[in-house]
């Protein structure tokens, strides 16, 4: 796993902590969904809704009480998660996790729970792409082979709690049990997948949750969110497939583990990722031994890769019947069921085939009429040999496989009684294991070939151990015409005989109104069936559906289709189709109606125009019958639809004598115009102006132009002017002048200030005329302006500074503590207003150009914008006045006079006197000064500044 550089991580972590603190104040982490406006929510009353989102399924395992349940959630765009009550919607069983669904139902006042009345799939193109874990941003991905093949990475986190920070195992112990030892999670996955899945990873911790044990027991979402936030700075999530959260202190709950079915879509610092999340509530110690791993992490990771449970079919004293129950975790031969200490059975054939670890060369599918011997090889061994028979029967499938004491399948022959005394059951490897794929969304059921009725846990476990079909034994399912006989169980192969004579076969697998099926029944000795019949339509609405009952007898029923019956099946194809979806005057539609048995339509007609204004609109009514209506378009009808395209278009927008316009008129059915004409001059003084009237008809008029006519438009009166962007003679700013005739607000010509060596050609306006001025720059010329003079010393404002300067003014005396100002660039820290005044005498004060009060200054990112530069004029005195609304307001002055004082230091004035000690510092001036203070001395030097 890649880690970010520390230079990147530390500042980001600090920002993340600040951001997390804000989120903590804003949201209650104990709530699963964060409230936000619902997505696609339609409501007739306060609690009736129709919502679309993705189906999330989380499996929760209570092994001790042999109880498992699924939690269902509807994710609305990741912003709103609702717990889904599917009690009244059995159709959910046909929907895979990660599927986009539409739910009609009722929601509670908190909008956190949704009781579904109906659930339907929403057709979509699902994304399996790369994929912040937050509980408000969760999706699940459907399972595909690519999610369990190749190198897969897992991140494990050891977690304790605010009220119990114990650490029952070390990080190294966890690393060994998960990845390093020969009995680790990684070793198991490599062996069982025949090397097709290579699991690597890293353990992190210990991480202390902000939750207490009791709070974390309520539901895992807050813990998951905290863990992803904890990992985000050090884990590159696009490289990660699974996250395993291992609780050190055991939660006070009955469940030992839970897992996503598939992967959830999360948003991290690295972008979107798909992660399968598991929670382990036993700190890796359940049935563990030394540095080996308990079976729970393997079981829960099995759910992440798409597997359900391996159960036992309990039928009492018989192997198969119509009233059997599924014993949860009852299959001891598959880790997705139960397991003994240190014995983790390989996934069964159904499970391996589902995730692509068994492929077509390892499986033979048996259907139709079969009477044949087959040789099967141990499922533990890699290679291309046959490892599974799959027998297709009505309603479910059978599988046949062979187990031997190889690798993780060693130890099935050990039996522990109630006193934990071990004995051996020799026959456990001496025959075929037979499963069916019945119940739930994918649970498998082990068939017990030596059944006896018992209720004691250990008695049932022993019964499970002798579930194999040993040589000479025959298993029979007479209602399906199937028998399986084990002929030989050798060390490296198994021979079985399959006889399959299903009395009735239905190609659409029972009552299925949406597929045309064929029914074959009464098998003949030659392997064919005496009769074959097909589902059919009775009229346009009813389907005559044929099927086989539980005893293999042919049956039929008549069903009225919601829309239509077509070619022996209900169809969503309507009797009438309108391409513009009903009455739509602005689109030319095609109407097809009178649906034929082959799915085609007998008739096809289109919308059309009736004259220039009326459209003849065709549509389907609620019963699928063709209808039509005539409508008068507001503007025009063109090619079977109303159009906003006018009959006449004038490029200059009507009567516009100063613009030469183009007129297009007489609109044709293809959207073009038949005629195009232009405005023109009649002689030298009149314009012939064409335009469209209110009805779209062409009109024209002749107009006498005040200044004459040229090129189809009236000439305009000449207006001359000149404008300078830098306001005149400004040698330190590059300006642009615009001059000449003004046409539509634009000047005819323009010119920029330019440099010729150290000479500046400064362009200015002399009235309405342009003028060029030549100025020698003392510090060089660049980019159309003189370069400013920089000084490492301190220059003072003296001798009639007529240019632009920056001065820092500090105050002493009786002003309130902390008030200060920087002329042209500063602000008062405590928010007081300030003003600057300039006056030739004390009785004639003026505000100098460019200086403003604080109330006129805007705020940018929390700081005041710099005020404009102050222009000092020759012969004036200057005063700075700070007003804080109290009697302590003071004014002070300094004069632009010849420097006569000795410098008192870098920040002392060369000139200017005041009882309040105004200090003036000029780090940069744009013109020469007659004197300046030498840096770090008390000397006042003559200018100019170099």
Residue, then its C-alpha position, 0 to 999 in steps of 0.5 A: x500500500x502506498x503512503x503519502x509523504x510526511x510533507x503532505x500528510x501532516x498539514x492535511x491531517x491538521x486540516x482534517x482534524x479541524x474539519x472533523x471537529x466542525x463536522x462533529x458539532x454539526x452532526x450526531x455520529x450515532x445516527x446512521x443517515x445524515x439528513x438531507x433533501x430526499x432524492x427523487x421523493x414524490x409524496x401524496x401525503x406526509x409519509x407516502x413516498x416513491x424513492x429510487x436508490x441502491x439496495x444495500x445488504x449487510x449480513x449479520x452472523x450469530x454463530x453461537x445461537x445459529x442465527x443469521x439475518x440480513x439488514x436492508x438499506x436504500x441508499x438515495x444517491x449516497x446522501x440519505x440512507x433509509x433502513x428498509x423494511x421488506x416484510x410486505x415485499x417478497x419480490x426483493x428476494x430476486x434482487x441482487x445487492x447493489x441493484x438500483x431499485x424503486x421503492x414505493x412505501x411509507x416513511x417514519x417522521x424521522x425519514x430514517x426507516x422506509x416500509x416498502x409496499x413494492x420494490x422493482x428494479x430500475x434498468x441502468x448501466x451499473x458502474x464497476x469502476x474505481x471507487x470518503x467512507x461516510x455513512x452518507x456516501x455508501x453504495x454496493x457493487x454487484x458481484x463479478x468475477x473480477x472482484x475475486x480474481x488476481x491480487x487483492x489487498x485488505x487493510x485490517x484495523x485493531x479497534x478498542x473503545x473510549x471506555x475500554x482501551x485494552x489490547x488483547x492481541x498485538x499488531x504482529x499477532x494479527x499480521x501473522x494470523x491474517x497474512x503470514x502463517x501457513x494457516x492464515x486468511x491469505x493462505x486459505x484464500x490462495x489454496x481454495x481459489x487454486x491460486x486465482x486469488x492472492x490476498x495481501x495486506x497490512x494491520x493498523x492499530x490500535x485505534x481508539x474509537x470515540x464511541x463506548x462499547x455500548x454505543x458501538x454495539x448499536x450499529x457499526x456505521x459510526x465505527x466504520x466512518x471513524x476507521x476510514x478517517x483514521x486510515x485516510x492519511x496513510x492508506x491509498x484506497x484505490x489500491x485496497x479491496x477490503x477493510x476488516x475492522x477487528x474489535x479487541x474488547x468484545x462488544x456486548x452483542x450476540x453477533x460475532x461478525x458482519x459483512x457487506x454482500x459485495x462492496x460499498x462505494x466510498x469517497x476518500x481523499x484519493x477519490x472513489x473506491x469500492x471496499x468490502x467492509x467486515x466487522x469481527x467481534x472476537x479479536x481473531x480468537x474464535x476457534x483460534x489456536x496459537x498464531x492460527x486464525x479463527x474461522x470468522x474472518x474467512x466467513x465474513x470475507x466470503x460474504x464480501x466476495x459474494x457468498x451466502x451461507x452453507x446450510x444443512x437441509x433437515x428433513x427428519x428421517x429422510x434425505x429430501x421431502x417437501x417440508x424440510x427446513x434449512x439448518x443455518x450454518x449446518x454444513x460443516x464441510x464449508x467455512x460458510x457454514x459451521x466449523x470445528x476448531x482449526x478445521x475450515x472447510x473449503x467453499x463448496x462447488x456451488x460457491x466456487x462456481x459462482x465466483x469463477x474459481x471453478x469454470x466450465x472445464x471443471x463442471x458438467x451440467x446435466x439436464x434433460x434425460x441422462x443415464x450415465x456414469x461420471x468420474x469426479x476428482x477431489x475439489x481440493x486439487x487444482x487442474x482441469x479435471x471434472x470437480x462438480x456435477x450440476x443437475x438442473x431440476x425444476x425450482x433448484x439445482x443439485x450438485x455432486x462433489x468429492x472431498x478428501x483430507x487435503x490442505x484445509x479439508x483435513x480434520x473432518x473426521x474428528x468429532x468432539x462430543x459434549x464433554x469435548x472428547x474427540x473421536x474419529x468418524x472414518x466414513x466422512x471422506x468415503x463418498x459424494x457430497x450432494x448439495x442443492x441451491x435452495x432458499x434465500x438469495x444463494x444459501x446452499x443446502x447439504x443433503x444428509x444421505x444417512x439421516x436420523x432425527x435428533x435435536x441435540x446439537x452434538x447429535x446433529x453435528x455427528x449426523x452432518x459428518x456422515x452426510x456423504x453418499x457412500x459406495x452402494x448407496x442410492x439417493x432418489x428424488x422421485x418427484x424430479x425423476x433423479x437418482x444418484x448412485x455412488x459406485x466407487x470412492x478411491x483416493x483420487x477420484x469418485x465414480x457416480x451414476x446419474x439417472x435423470x428422467x424428469x417426467x415434465x420439463x418446463x423451459x421457463x422454469x414454472x409459472x413465468x408469464x413474461x417468457x414463452x415456455x415449452x412443456x415436455x412431458x411423458x418421457x419415452x425409452x429413447x430419451x425423448x418426450x411424447x408431448x411438447x406444448x407451448x405457452x400461448x396467447x388467448x386474445x390480446x390480453x390473456x396468456x395460457x401458461x403451462x407448467x409442471x407441478x411439484x409431482x411432475x404433472x403438466x398443468x396450465x393456467x390463464x392469466x390476464x397480462x397488465x398490458x398485452x400478450x404477445x407470442x405466448x408471453x406477457x409483454x410491456x410492448x403496448x398496442x400503440x406507440x407514439x414517438x413524441x410521447x403523447x400530445x406534443x405539438x413541438x415535435x413531429x411524432x410517428x404513431x405505430x398501432x395495431x400490434x401483430x403477433x410477431x411484435x411488429x405494428x400494422x400501421x405507421x403514421x406521422x404528425x403533419x401540418x395543415x396549412x402554415x399554422x395548424x398541426x395535425x397531432x396523432x397520439x395514443x389514448x389510455x387504452x392504446x387506441x390511436x387518436x388525433x387532434x388539430x392545433x393552431x400553432x402560435x407562430x408557424x407549423x413546419x414539417x409536422x410540428x409547431x416551430x418558433x422559426x418565423x416566416x420572415x427574419x430581418x437581420x437588423x431587427x426591424x426598422x434600423x436605418x443605420x445598419x444594412x440588414x438582410x431579409x429572409x422570407x417565405x419559409x419552406x417545409x425544409x426550414x430554409x427560406x425561398x427569398x433573400x433581399x438586402x437594404x440598399x441606398x436610393x441615391x446618395x441621401x436615402x435608404x430603402x429599408x426592408x423589414x418584417x411586420x407583426x404577421x411575418x409579412x415583408x414590408x419596405x420604406x424609404x428614409x432620408x438620411x441626415x448625413x447621407x446613405x452609403x452601402x445600404x445604411x445611413x451614415x453617422x455624424x462624426x464625433x472626435x475625442x481623446x482619452x488617457x488611461x493613466x490620467x495625463x503625465x504619469x511617468x511611472x505607469x504605462x498608459x494607453x490613449x484612445x483618440x479619433x472618431x468615436x463610433x458606437x462608443x469605440x475610438x478609432x485609434x489607440x497608442x501605448x506609452x513606450x520606452x526608447x532606451x531610458x527615454x519614455x515617450x508618454x502619450x497624453x491628450x491635448x483636448x481631443x488631440x493626441x500628444x507625445x511627451x519625451x521624458x528621461x527616466x533617472x532609473x531606466x525605462x521598462x514596459x512603457x514606464x519609468x522604473x521606480x527608485x529603490x533606497x536601502x536607506x530612509x528617505x523623508x518627505x521633503x521639498x515639495x514632493x510632487x510625485x507618488x510616495x509611500x509613507x509610514x506614519x507612527x504616533x506617540x503622545x496622548x492618542x489611545x494605545x495601539x492606534x496606528x496608520x500606514x498612509x496609502x496602505x494600512x488600516x487601524x487595527x481596532x477598526x477606528x475611522x481615520x482621515x488625512x487632510x492637506x492644507x496650505x494654511x490651517x484655516x483652509x484644509x482640503x482632503x488630498x487626492x486618493x485618501x479615504x475614510x475606513x468606512x469607504x474601504x472594502x474587505x477582502x478575505x478578512x483584510x482591508x483593501x489598501x487605500x489609494x496612494x496619497x499625492x503630496x503637493x508642493x507648498x502644503x502642510x499635511x495633517x493626519x487625523x484619527x477619530x475614535x469617537x472620544x475626546x482623545x482624538x488628536x491631530x498632528x501636522x508635518x510640513x513639506x519643507x527643507x530638511x533641517x534636523x539631524x536624524x534620530x535613527x532609521x525611523x526618525x524624521x529628517x524634517x517636520x516638527x510636532x509635539x506628538x512626534x510624527x515619524x515618517x519613513x519612506x522605503x520607496x519613493x518614485x522621485x528624487x528627494x533633496x535629503x534623506x536619513x542614512x540607514x543605521x546612522x544619525x546623519x541627514x544626507x543630501x539627496x537625491x536618493x540613489 
